[in-house]
Amino acid sequence: MTITDLIRYGTLSAYSAAFLWLAVEGMHSRPANIIVIGGTASGKTTTLNALSSFIPEDERIISIEDVLEINLAHEHWIPLETRPPDSEGNEITMDDLLKNALRMRPDRMIVGEVRAEEALTLFTAMNTGHDGCIATLHANSARETLNRMRSHPMNVPDIMIPALNLIVSQRRQVEKGKVVRRVFEIVEISGTEGNNILTNTLFKFDIKSEEIKEVILSGRYIEELSTLNNMRIVDIKTEISRREALLELMVEKNLNRQDIHNIIQLYYNSPDMAMNNLIHSTTDSGVIMGRSGNRRGLLGI
């Protein structure tokens, strides 16, 4: 499933997806470190894969999983898979792969599911300049996530945890007799105070509107982007709204996976061209067609 599928099926709103797009990309300055959490079959890996589509094309990505599920359209993507022990041992663990990945000079690391000692390795990486890490973790709330990370077998020290920017919480539930998957909360880590990890809830699912909505205007991460990019917070919010409009149009056009990838990458070079390419085109089985009806790619070639 693509990011537009998640919007279409109500897992994310277009605005919350646009916020996460901004966070994953980081406005060329500070990509966010993100963990997607949820219970069994809540759709964590699907959301992880969709968010990874926002990573710029020129970045070197290494993904680490027990079973290969992540599927990216990026040219510089290296998937790694763990190996169970054989009769002579020879096990390759998630932590082994993560440590090896750090030697491969990645721009981004994606970890399928954090369970044990690899959590400390991941947070060590986050604290030593490896921004833009994305992972999943089995937990039912942001608070439970923090408790799990601080406890055995993860054992992440409190001082390291603020390197994590966002926790995206997802649930599988039944609504009107149908199974649905919703991102019900996006929480940011805002710092520490004594033995407490401080958090802000940025987005929360609204039962009445059946949509995840923003609950505070800005938080630590947006303020950091504001400082790094010398931009007003209102201008960053305008940029999120512009990406929201593009996502809504991509949903309307029913683009395929490759077209979505192309238009996102085009946006990084020319936002106006990306929008105009969508506005002045129609789709035919996922192929973007110009007004004359001649088939062409989203990049105009």
DRENGU-479482 format. One line per 8 residues: their letters; for each residue x, y, z of N, C-alpha, C. Coordinates in Angstrom, 3 decimals. Layout:
! DRENGU-479482
A) X/Y/Z/X/Y/Z/X/Y/Z; ... .
***
This chain:
! DRENGU-479482
MTITDLIR) 0.835/-1.199/0.000/0.000/0.000/0.000/0.872/1.253/0.000; 0.409/2.275/-0.684/1.138/3.532/-0.799/0.609/4.550/0.210; 1.288/5.688/0.277/0.837/6.744/1.182/-0.548/7.238/0.780; -0.848/7.254/-0.517/-2.176/7.697/-0.949/-3.250/6.670/-0.580; -2.893/5.399/-0.563/-3.833/4.371/-0.097/-4.173/4.588/1.374; -3.161/4.906/2.179/-3.398/5.126/3.612/-4.318/6.324/3.838; -4.177/7.345/3.009/-5.076/8.504/3.106/-6.478/8.121/2.642; -6.556/7.419/1.544/-7.855/7.020/0.974/-8.650/6.157/1.954 .
YGTLSAYS) -7.979/5.259/2.658/-8.664/4.350/3.576/-8.796/4.908/4.996; -8.320/6.139/5.208/-8.520/6.789/6.495/-7.509/6.436/7.565; -6.431/5.747/7.206/-5.381/5.460/8.190/-4.719/6.751/8.636; -4.477/7.640/7.698/-3.945/8.970/7.955/-4.835/9.996/7.260; -4.876/11.214/7.796/-5.471/12.326/7.049/-4.405/12.865/6.103; -4.825/13.605/5.104/-3.855/14.189/4.176/-2.919/15.146/4.910; -3.456/15.884/5.898/-2.610/16.848/6.613/-1.586/16.145/7.501; -2.010/15.105/8.221/-1.054/14.384/9.070/-0.005/13.684/8.216 .
AAFLWLAV) -0.404/13.181/7.038/0.560/12.573/6.120/1.549/13.617/5.610; 1.053/14.832/5.353/1.930/15.915/4.894/2.920/16.312/5.987; 2.452/16.331/7.236/3.357/16.613/8.352/4.454/15.555/8.428; 4.071/14.282/8.306/5.061/13.207/8.360/5.997/13.256/7.154; 5.484/13.678/6.009/6.338/13.879/4.831/7.423/14.901/5.153; 7.011/16.026/5.716/7.969/17.064/6.086/8.995/16.517/7.076; 8.525/15.708/8.035/9.411/15.164/9.059/10.407/14.166/8.474; 9.941/13.300/7.594/10.833/12.302/6.988/11.886/12.985/6.123 .
EGMHSRPA) 11.459/13.957/5.327/12.398/14.662/4.448/13.268/15.637/5.227; 12.684/16.321/6.216/13.447/17.203/7.085/13.810/18.546/6.499; 13.176/18.928/5.388/13.440/20.227/4.757/14.929/20.435/4.484; 15.595/19.368/4.076/17.015/19.387/3.706/17.933/19.718/4.881; 17.424/19.683/6.094/18.269/20.087/7.220/18.257/19.098/8.381; 17.093/18.562/8.748/17.026/17.731/9.951/15.899/16.711/9.827; 16.137/15.591/9.129/15.121/14.540/9.072/14.832/14.005/10.468; 13.584/13.748/10.746/13.184/13.267/12.072/13.480/11.784/12.233 .
NIIVIGGT) 13.793/11.385/13.455/13.858/9.974/13.829/12.465/9.559/14.290; 11.937/8.505/13.681/10.530/8.137/13.870/10.403/6.661/14.206; 9.549/6.337/15.175/9.186/4.947/15.448/7.682/4.800/15.269; 7.282/3.821/14.473/5.868/3.498/14.260/5.520/2.333/15.177; 4.515/2.524/16.034/4.166/1.487/17.005/2.736/0.997/16.780; 2.449/-0.148/17.378/1.103/-0.702/17.303/1.125/-2.159/17.703; -0.051/-2.744/17.796/-0.168/-4.147/18.137/0.010/-5.030/16.915; -0.214/-6.322/17.113/-0.115/-7.283/16.022/-1.131/-6.957/14.925 .
ASGKTTTL) -0.675/-6.992/13.678/-1.529/-6.760/12.501/-2.161/-5.370/12.476; -1.523/-4.400/13.141/-2.057/-3.034/13.138/-1.632/-2.244/11.903; -0.703/-2.779/11.117/-0.268/-2.099/9.899/1.000/-1.287/10.054; 1.813/-1.613/11.054/3.039/-0.847/11.306/3.981/-0.849/10.099; 4.234/-2.038/9.563/5.184/-2.136/8.452/4.648/-1.443/7.208; 3.351/-1.522/6.986/2.742/-0.830/5.843/2.958/0.674/5.947; 2.733/1.220/7.141/2.949/2.655/7.351/4.423/3.004/7.240; 5.290/2.161/7.803/6.736/2.366/7.684/7.148/2.446/6.217 .
NALSSFIP) 6.654/1.520/5.424/7.002/1.486/4.002/6.500/2.739/3.283; 5.278/3.163/3.608/4.712/4.357/2.979/5.502/5.610/3.351; 5.885/5.732/4.618/6.662/6.898/5.045/8.039/6.918/4.395; 8.607/5.735/4.170/9.940/5.659/3.561/9.944/6.174/2.131; 8.773/6.205/1.502/8.694/6.719/0.128/9.001/8.212/0.064; 8.990/8.897/1.211/9.295/10.326/1.249/10.798/10.611/1.301; 11.623/9.586/1.454/13.070/9.796/1.516/13.574/10.259/0.149; 14.396/11.314/0.102/14.910/11.787/-1.191/15.682/10.707/-1.945 .
EDERIISI) 15.557/10.733/-3.270/16.093/9.699/-4.149/17.605/9.543/-4.042; 18.327/10.637/-3.781/19.787/10.574/-3.811/20.394/10.057/-2.509; 19.572/9.695/-1.538/20.095/9.229/-0.258/20.269/7.712/-0.244; 21.309/7.278/0.454/21.632/5.845/0.571/20.836/5.258/1.733; 19.990/4.286/1.427/19.079/3.709/2.418/19.472/2.262/2.691; 19.538/1.899/3.965/19.738/0.497/4.341/18.572/0.079/5.223; 17.867/-0.964/4.810/16.765/-1.495/5.617/17.173/-2.830/6.217; 16.684/-3.092/7.422/17.042/-4.295/8.171/15.764/-4.937/8.683 .
EDVLEINL) 15.553/-6.210/8.326/14.331/-6.910/8.712/14.618/-8.381/8.992; 13.724/-9.007/9.749/13.771/-10.461/9.916/13.271/-11.154/8.657; 12.188/-10.635/8.110/11.622/-11.123/6.847/11.433/-9.912/5.944; 11.919/-9.984/4.721/11.864/-8.828/3.832/10.422/-8.472/3.475; 9.975/-7.314/3.950/8.638/-6.805/3.639/8.686/-5.415/3.031; 9.699/-4.639/3.386/9.838/-3.284/2.866/10.143/-3.348/1.371; 9.505/-2.466/0.616/9.692/-2.441/-0.833/9.743/-0.991/-1.294; 10.920/-0.525/-1.661/11.113/0.871/-2.035/11.466/1.000/-3.509 .
AHEHWIPL) 11.152/2.150/-4.073/11.478/2.420/-5.477/12.810/3.146/-5.615; 13.514/3.355/-4.517/14.752/4.131/-4.521/15.910/3.338/-5.139; 16.730/4.036/-5.889/17.865/3.400/-6.564/18.941/2.975/-5.570; 19.159/3.778/-4.527/20.264/3.523/-3.604/19.765/2.861/-2.314; 18.978/1.833/-2.476/18.400/1.100/-1.336/19.038/-0.283/-1.232; 19.524/-0.610/-0.025/20.141/-1.914/0.225/19.341/-2.629/1.311; 18.604/-3.686/0.974/17.859/-4.441/1.995/18.729/-5.526/2.627; 18.688/-5.630/3.943/19.412/-6.664/4.681/18.416/-7.503/5.470 .
ETRPPDSE) 18.704/-8.793/5.601/17.787/-9.726/6.261/18.545/-10.573/7.276; 17.960/-10.750/8.453/18.587/-11.582/9.479/18.605/-13.046/9.042; 19.429/-13.850/9.735/19.501/-15.278/9.434/19.452/-16.066/10.736; 18.548/-17.025/10.859/18.493/-17.837/12.079/19.700/-18.762/12.156; 20.033/-19.255/13.343/21.199/-20.141/13.474/20.979/-21.469/12.758; 22.053/-21.996/12.178/21.998/-23.336/11.605/22.676/-24.314/12.561; 23.000/-25.503/12.094/23.590/-26.530/12.969/24.948/-26.121/13.515; 25.597/-25.170/12.853/26.916/-24.707/13.295/26.863/-23.302/13.896 .
GNEITMDD) 25.675/-22.852/14.197/25.518/-21.489/14.698/25.246/-20.552/13.541; 26.209/-19.668/13.259/26.157/-18.772/12.091/24.907/-17.888/12.048; 24.378/-17.551/13.211/23.221/-16.657/13.257/23.642/-15.234/12.914; 22.795/-14.536/12.183/22.989/-13.105/11.935/21.788/-12.380/12.516; 22.011/-11.614/13.569/20.921/-10.963/14.288/20.653/-9.562/13.743; 19.559/-8.993/14.195/19.217/-7.615/13.841/20.330/-6.671/14.297; 20.866/-6.917/15.479/21.930/-6.059/16.000/23.197/-6.193/15.165; 23.518/-7.417/14.727/24.681/-7.619/13.849/24.541/-6.785/12.577 .
LLKNALRM) 23.363/-6.859/11.976/23.129/-6.133/10.724/23.163/-4.626/10.923; 22.608/-4.172/12.036/22.579/-2.736/12.307/23.994/-2.195/12.498; 24.816/-2.934/13.245/26.207/-2.504/13.438/26.968/-2.510/12.118; 26.712/-3.521/11.296/27.364/-3.586/9.987/26.878/-2.458/9.077; 25.584/-2.153/9.157/25.021/-1.086/8.329/25.674/0.259/8.631; 26.003/0.498/9.879/26.625/1.764/10.260/27.985/1.941/9.597; 28.651/0.839/9.278/29.951/0.910/8.598/29.796/1.179/7.102; 28.564/1.080/6.614/28.301/1.253/5.179/27.919/2.686/4.825 .
RPDRMIVG) 28.079/3.579/5.766/27.817/5.011/5.579/26.431/5.305/5.002; 25.387/4.848/5.676/24.035/5.122/5.166/23.602/6.552/5.466; 22.766/7.099/4.592/22.079/8.351/4.916/20.850/8.064/5.766; 20.234/6.891/5.519/19.029/6.507/6.260/19.107/5.038/6.655; 18.565/4.751/7.841/18.423/3.363/8.274/16.968/3.099/8.629; 16.451/1.987/8.117/15.080/1.567/8.384/15.144/0.207/9.064; 14.539/0.089/10.229/14.599/-1.165/10.993/13.191/-1.729/11.117; 13.025/-2.961/10.610/11.703/-3.593/10.553/10.983/-3.675/11.872 .
EVRAEEAL) 11.566/-4.288/12.879/10.946/-4.278/14.206/12.024/-4.377/15.269; 12.056/-3.373/16.135/13.032/-3.319/17.223/12.500/-4.139/18.392; 13.313/-5.089/18.871/12.861/-5.953/19.961/13.839/-6.037/21.128; 15.139/-5.968/20.840/16.112/-6.297/21.885/17.297/-5.336/21.848; 18.517/-5.910/21.899/19.713/-5.080/22.057/19.962/-4.153/20.872; 19.345/-4.434/19.721/19.518/-3.535/18.570/18.945/-2.144/18.844; 18.053/-2.037/19.837/17.497/-0.725/20.196/18.595/0.217/20.666; 19.510/-0.296/21.494/20.604/0.535/21.989/21.520/0.954/20.841 .
TLFTAMNT) 21.793/0.038/19.924/22.618/0.374/18.755/21.940/1.450/17.914; 20.630/1.313/17.722/19.881/2.297/16.937/19.914/3.666/17.597; 19.698/3.717/18.900/19.696/5.008/19.595/21.098/5.597/19.685; 22.109/4.754/19.750/23.482/5.259/19.684/23.722/5.936/18.345; 23.214/5.328/17.280/23.334/5.935/15.947/22.604/7.271/15.887; 21.375/7.314/16.416/20.606/8.560/16.427/21.349/9.664/17.170; 22.044/9.293/18.237/22.736/10.276/19.070/24.101/10.666/18.528; 24.528/10.033/17.451/25.836/10.365/16.871/25.699/10.855/15.434 .
GHDGCIAT) 24.559/11.464/15.129/24.415/12.146/13.853/23.685/11.413/12.759; 23.177/10.206/13.032/22.414/9.480/12.013/20.939/9.875/12.117; 20.594/10.985/11.493/19.213/11.459/11.510/18.374/10.689/10.493; 17.065/10.767/10.649/16.164/10.175/9.675/15.993/8.679/9.790; 16.280/8.107/10.963/16.043/6.677/11.174/14.536/6.437/11.332; 14.051/5.342/10.759/12.642/4.970/10.890/12.584/3.507/11.298; 11.760/3.193/12.294/11.672/1.815/12.789/10.249/1.523/13.242; 9.976/0.246/13.495/8.713/-0.142/14.125/9.005/-0.817/15.451 .
LHANSARE) 8.001/-0.817/16.313/8.131/-1.432/17.631/6.746/-1.870/18.087; 6.679/-3.031/18.714/5.391/-3.552/19.187/5.062/-2.910/20.538; 4.084/-2.015/20.543/3.613/-1.357/21.766/2.260/-0.740/21.465; 1.500/-0.453/22.513/0.133/0.045/22.333/-0.028/1.535/22.593; 1.014/2.189/23.091/0.934/3.625/23.360/2.342/4.195/23.410; 2.426/5.517/23.337/3.729/6.170/23.425/4.378/5.899/24.775; 3.587/5.941/25.844/4.142/5.695/27.178/4.666/4.273/27.308; 3.922/3.317/26.774/4.392/1.926/26.798/5.676/1.776/25.981 .
TLNRMRSH) 5.757/2.500/24.883/6.973/2.478/24.060/8.177/2.939/24.860; 8.024/4.056/25.560/9.129/4.589/26.359/9.522/3.620/27.463; 8.541/3.011/28.110/8.840/2.043/29.169/9.586/0.833/28.615; 9.181/0.345/27.451/9.850/-0.808/26.838/11.289/-0.467/26.469; 11.500/0.720/25.918/12.848/1.101/25.491/13.795/1.240/26.677; 13.277/1.644/27.820/14.115/1.861/28.996/14.365/0.583/29.790; 13.657/-0.485/29.442/13.719/-1.737/30.203/14.496/-2.805/29.433; 14.831/-3.892/30.130/15.478/-5.044/29.498/14.501/-5.691/28.513 .
PMNVPDIM) 14.928/-6.116/27.335/16.320/-6.240/26.865/16.816/-5.066/26.028; 16.020/-3.992/25.911/16.464/-2.862/25.081/17.471/-1.992/25.817; 17.139/-1.613/27.055/18.083/-0.913/27.932/18.640/0.376/27.324; 17.758/1.185/26.758/18.190/2.476/26.212/18.249/3.490/27.352; 19.407/4.124/27.603/19.500/5.116/28.683/18.582/6.311/28.432; 18.049/6.861/29.513/17.144/8.013/29.396/17.760/9.159/28.598; 19.050/9.369/28.778/19.706/10.511/28.135/19.696/10.396/26.610; 19.553/9.167/26.096/19.555/8.953/24.644/18.177/9.111/24.003 .
IPALNLIV) 17.125/8.958/24.779/15.781/8.860/24.209/15.319/10.130/23.485; 15.686/11.349/23.941/15.248/12.537/23.193/15.774/12.635/21.765; 16.707/11.764/21.372/17.126/11.731/19.963/15.995/11.232/19.074; 15.049/10.513/19.671/13.842/10.106/18.951/12.900/11.300/18.894; 12.444/11.643/17.708/11.561/12.798/17.562/10.089/12.450/17.666; 9.654/11.424/16.921/8.218/11.163/16.802/7.882/9.697/17.028; 6.758/9.469/17.705/6.170/8.140/17.851/4.813/8.171/17.157; 4.665/7.349/16.135/3.413/7.260/15.375/2.676/6.015/15.846 .
SQRRQVEK) 1.532/6.205/16.513/0.794/5.093/17.119/-0.348/4.653/16.217; -0.406/3.357/15.956/-1.397/2.816/15.029/-2.189/1.688/15.690; -3.465/1.573/15.310/-4.340/0.541/15.869/-5.120/-0.170/14.771; -5.439/-1.412/15.052/-6.372/-2.186/14.229/-7.651/-2.307/15.034; -8.767/-1.873/14.475/-10.019/-1.901/15.210/-11.186/-2.160/14.258; -12.340/-2.446/14.842/-13.540/-2.725/14.058/-14.454/-1.511/14.120; -14.833/-0.996/12.949/-15.759/0.126/12.853/-16.867/-0.242/11.870; -18.098/-0.185/12.356/-19.265/-0.495/11.517/-19.133/-1.865/10.850 .
GKVVRRVF) -18.618/-2.810/11.636/-18.499/-4.179/11.153/-17.305/-4.449/10.259; -16.450/-3.443/10.052/-15.287/-3.615/9.189/-14.000/-3.391/9.974; -12.975/-4.175/9.640/-11.663/-3.990/10.249/-10.966/-2.817/9.568; -10.532/-1.853/10.365/-9.820/-0.686/9.830/-8.532/-0.491/10.621; -7.599/0.192/10.009/-6.332/0.514/10.670/-6.184/2.026/10.693; -5.980/2.561/11.875/-5.914/4.013/12.050/-4.630/4.416/12.769; -4.000/5.469/12.304/-3.015/6.164/13.125/-3.818/7.037/14.074; -3.784/6.718/15.365/-4.641/7.428/16.313/-3.891/8.491/17.100 .
EIVEISGT) -2.573/8.539/16.960/-1.818/9.521/17.730/-0.424/9.692/17.134; 0.046/10.930/17.095/1.440/11.221/16.772/1.989/12.040/17.929; 2.976/11.486/18.593/3.537/12.086/19.804/5.002/12.418/19.552; 5.454/13.564/20.057/6.872/13.881/19.947/7.529/13.834/21.320; 8.810/13.485/21.324/9.608/13.529/22.551/10.156/14.942/22.671; 9.821/15.615/23.755/10.209/17.021/23.884/11.406/17.243/24.804; 11.849/16.192/25.511/13.001/16.348/26.386/12.889/15.473/27.619; 13.715/15.767/28.609/13.689/15.031/29.877/13.613/16.012/31.036 .
EGNNILTN) 13.058/15.534/32.126/12.989/16.320/33.361/13.159/15.349/34.519; 14.355/15.311/35.079/14.640/14.300/36.091/14.611/12.919/35.463; 13.794/12.036/36.040/13.648/10.686/35.492/12.488/10.569/34.505; 11.866/11.683/34.186/10.702/11.662/33.297/11.079/12.036/31.868; 10.506/11.302/30.918/10.632/11.652/29.506/9.422/12.506/29.148; 9.652/13.723/28.682/8.564/14.646/28.377/8.075/14.440/26.944; 6.768/14.489/26.769/6.181/14.289/25.440/5.129/15.353/25.145; 4.895/15.585/23.865/3.787/16.415/23.390/2.949/15.594/22.420 .
TLFKFDIK) 1.646/15.621/22.571/0.772/14.992/21.588/0.491/16.008/20.490; 0.961/15.712/19.281/0.807/16.636/18.159/-0.487/16.396/17.385; -0.830/15.117/17.184/-2.045/14.729/16.457/-2.771/13.654/17.249; -4.095/13.700/17.195/-4.906/12.707/17.900/-6.149/12.394/17.069; -6.562/11.131/17.093/-7.735/10.718/16.318/-8.999/11.273/16.952; -9.820/11.927/16.128/-11.079/12.510/16.584/-12.223/11.567/16.208; -12.922/11.055/17.198/-13.968/10.054/16.954/-15.115/10.637/16.136; -15.499/11.888/16.422/-16.649/12.482/15.728/-16.405/12.618/14.228 .
SEEIKEVI) -15.242/13.135/13.873/-14.941/13.339/12.449/-14.312/12.109/11.808; -13.954/11.128/12.652/-13.284/9.907/12.179/-12.019/10.254/11.400; -11.228/11.171/11.965/-10.008/11.627/11.301/-8.995/12.045/12.352; -7.729/11.807/12.073/-6.684/12.258/12.985/-6.448/13.748/12.754; -6.426/14.520/13.854/-6.345/15.974/13.741/-5.211/16.528/14.594; -4.678/17.658/14.135/-3.635/18.354/14.873/-4.230/18.949/16.140; -3.517/18.801/17.271/-4.049/19.310/18.535/-3.208/20.439/19.121; -1.959/20.610/18.658/-1.187/21.797/19.036/-0.551/22.371/17.774 .
LSGRYIEE) -0.321/23.666/17.758/0.124/24.338/16.541/1.570/24.038/16.186; 2.421/23.856/17.181/3.817/23.524/16.898/4.410/22.834/18.112; 5.519/22.169/17.888/6.205/21.487/18.972/7.700/21.649/18.811; 8.428/20.840/19.551/9.889/20.932/19.557/10.481/20.746/18.164; 9.988/19.746/17.429/10.596/19.448/16.128/10.361/20.578/15.125; 9.132/21.087/15.047/8.842/22.199/14.130/9.658/23.426/14.515; 9.801/23.670/15.804/10.601/24.813/16.256/12.069/24.642/15.868; 12.556/23.399/15.923/13.933/23.132/15.513/14.115/23.382/14.016 .
LSTLNNMR) 13.150/22.929/13.214/13.211/23.204/11.776/13.163/24.705/11.500; 12.357/25.413/12.271/12.248/26.861/12.119/13.606/27.531/12.326; 14.312/27.095/13.362/15.629/27.665/13.664/16.653/27.291/12.598; 16.692/26.018/12.228/17.697/25.538/11.273/17.528/26.153/9.890; 16.288/26.403/9.496/16.014/26.922/8.158/15.758/28.421/8.126; 15.870/29.060/9.308/15.620/30.500/9.405/14.262/30.857/8.810; 13.253/30.065/9.206/11.889/30.258/8.714/10.949/30.484/9.886; 9.921/31.255/9.653/8.876/31.397/10.659/8.071/30.099/10.730 .
IVDIKTEI) 7.551/29.814/11.909/6.740/28.612/12.073/5.534/28.650/11.141; 4.946/29.823/10.957/3.785/29.942/10.070/4.147/29.555/8.638; 5.391/29.825/8.230/5.819/29.460/6.878/6.019/27.948/6.754; 6.473/27.317/7.820/6.602/25.857/7.810/5.224/25.216/7.739; 4.267/25.793/8.467/2.893/25.270/8.412/2.295/25.441/7.012; 2.642/26.536/6.355/2.186/26.744/4.979/2.762/25.674/4.061; 4.019/25.317/4.291/4.644/24.263/3.488/3.952/22.917/3.710; 3.567/22.631/4.948/2.820/21.396/5.217/1.501/21.409/4.452 .
SRREALLE) 0.821/22.549/4.464/-0.460/22.658/3.751/-0.283/22.481/2.244; 0.831/22.970/1.718/1.087/22.797/0.285/1.293/21.316/-0.046; 2.002/20.614/0.813/2.194/19.173/0.594/0.878/18.414/0.787; 0.053/18.895/1.713/-1.274/18.297/1.892/-2.074/18.380/0.594; -2.055/19.548/-0.047/-2.799/19.726/-1.301/-2.283/18.787/-2.386; -0.968/18.599/-2.433/-0.389/17.700/-3.429/-0.813/16.256/-3.164; -0.805/15.852/-1.900/-1.226/14.492/-1.548/-2.694/14.266/-1.890; -3.532/15.255/-1.601/-4.957/15.127/-1.928/-5.161/14.957/-3.433 .
LMVEKNLN) -4.373/15.682/-4.206/-4.481/15.564/-5.658/-3.979/14.197/-6.136; -2.928/13.685/-5.493/-2.434/12.355/-5.854/-3.472/11.283/-5.532; -4.191/11.459/-4.421/-5.273/10.531/-4.088/-6.351/10.587/-5.161; -6.717/11.806/-5.549/-7.758/11.995/-6.571/-7.356/11.363/-7.903; -6.071/11.489/-8.254/-5.586/10.963/-9.536/-5.374/9.448/-9.503; -5.388/8.872/-8.305/-5.232/7.418/-8.163/-3.933/6.929/-8.814; -2.824/7.574/-8.439/-1.530/7.243/-9.029/-1.027/5.886/-8.558; -0.215/5.250/-9.391/0.416/4.003/-8.968/1.682/4.305/-8.177 .
RQDIHNII) 2.306/3.257/-7.669/3.446/3.408/-6.770/4.604/4.167/-7.415; 4.931/3.840/-8.653/6.058/4.492/-9.320/5.759/5.962/-9.596; 4.537/6.274/-9.996/4.169/7.667/-10.243/4.216/8.492/-8.958; 3.785/7.885/-7.851/3.859/8.577/-6.559/5.308/8.889/-6.223; 6.175/7.901/-6.404/7.608/8.105/-6.158/8.140/9.242/-7.030; 7.793/9.221/-8.310/8.301/10.239/-9.235/7.847/11.642/-8.851; 6.585/11.784/-8.485/6.076/13.120/-8.191/6.643/13.650/-6.876; 6.862/12.764/-5.898/7.485/13.194/-4.640/8.906/13.678/-4.899 .
QLYYNSPD) 9.660/12.931/-5.700/11.039/13.322/-5.987/11.088/14.602/-6.816; 10.145/14.761/-7.742/10.072/15.995/-8.518/9.779/17.187/-7.614; 8.961/16.975/-6.593/8.596/18.052/-5.668/9.835/18.643/-5.002; 10.818/17.802/-4.685/12.022/18.299/-4.017/12.814/19.247/-4.911; 12.719/19.064/-6.224/13.422/19.939/-7.164/12.585/21.143/-7.570; 11.278/20.926/-7.733/10.397/22.014/-8.179/8.972/21.745/-7.710; 8.587/22.280/-6.553/7.225/22.072/-6.051/6.149/22.517/-7.039; 6.369/23.659/-7.685/5.365/24.165/-8.632/5.216/23.238/-9.836 .
MAMNNLIH) 6.336/22.721/-10.333/6.269/21.812/-11.476/5.548/20.520/-11.096; 5.808/20.024/-9.881/5.138/18.801/-9.430/3.626/19.008/-9.383; 3.205/20.140/-8.835/1.774/20.418/-8.750/1.166/20.607/-10.142; 1.842/21.369/-10.989/1.318/21.611/-12.337/1.245/20.328/-13.157; 2.224/19.462/-12.965/2.226/18.189/-13.685/0.993/17.358/-13.335; 0.589/17.436/-12.072/-0.603/16.702/-11.649/-1.888/17.374/-12.123; -1.936/18.689/-11.988/-3.157/19.418/-12.352/-3.477/19.253/-13.834; -2.453/19.338/-14.669/-2.671/19.335/-16.118/-2.447/17.956/-16.724 .
STTDSGVI) -2.874/16.952/-16.022/-2.721/15.598/-16.543/-3.878/14.747/-16.071; -4.094/13.649/-16.771/-5.080/12.656/-16.351/-4.380/11.320/-16.273; -4.995/10.347/-15.616/-4.362/9.045/-15.464/-5.064/8.007/-16.306; -4.271/7.059/-16.763/-4.797/5.923/-17.521/-4.000/4.701/-17.107; -4.589/3.904/-16.194/-3.899/2.717/-15.674/-2.566/3.093/-15.047; -2.573/4.234/-14.345/-1.377/4.640/-13.632/-0.365/5.381/-14.478; -0.598/5.551/-15.773/0.327/6.280/-16.625/-0.169/7.707/-16.764; 0.691/8.664/-16.479/0.297/10.064/-16.599/0.268/10.452/-18.072 .
MGRSGNRR) -0.812/11.104/-18.462/-0.963/11.493/-19.858/-1.104/13.002/-19.951; -0.467/13.587/-20.926/-0.574/15.017/-21.151/-1.930/15.371/-21.719; -2.211/16.665/-21.857/-3.515/17.100/-22.357/-3.774/16.585/-23.778; -2.696/16.409/-24.542/-2.870/15.942/-25.914/-3.179/14.458/-25.974; -3.029/13.761/-24.835/-3.291/12.331/-24.800/-2.046/11.498/-25.021; -0.880/12.153/-25.269/0.358/11.406/-25.440/0.859/10.913/-24.094; 1.233/9.637/-24.043/1.715/9.081/-22.782/3.094/9.656/-22.459; 3.276/9.945/-21.179/4.575/10.420/-20.727/4.672/10.154/-19.242 .
GLLGI) 5.889/10.175/-18.727/6.079/9.983/-17.296/5.743/11.247/-16.545; 5.669/11.115/-15.215/5.367/12.282/-14.392/6.460/13.337/-14.466; 7.660/12.931/-14.863/8.740/13.895/-14.968/8.730/14.591/-16.323; 7.687/14.296/-17.138/7.567/14.964/-18.418/8.428/14.345/-19.498; 8.871/13.083/-19.294/9.731/12.437/-20.289/9.100/11.140/-20.744 .
***
